[in-house]
Amino acid sequence: MGSDSFDMSWVSSTESRCFFDYGLSPFLLNSTLPAPDLPTKYHWVTIKGLNEENAYHYRVNSSSNGINNFTTFPLDADNYPFSFAVATDIHWSSSNSISNFGRRYQKAHG
């Protein structure tokens, strides 16, 4: 994301053709990015030509999710400090998952 662009990706539970509607008002999503030709679980959008420091509202219309929003950065975003952290945790679904993971890892990495 920048002062004039927005990137987003998401995964749907089933293969689908998602349209991405967006606009300056949650009541008027007057711009639409078309869906890909083939259904997929993995989706992404890149919107360019946005106005800096504006709140935009969007909806992925292949789902029943509500309307969300994002705000573009100011034009002089380099003068604003920005940081983030990411954390993850591996969750095992069964007692033999560790041994299956070990076998797959060994097979892939010798």
Summary of the structure (lengths in Angstrom):
residues: 110
radius of gyration: 19.3
end to end distance: 39.6
largest distance: 56.0
contacts: 217
relative contact order: 0.22
helix: 15%
strand: 36%
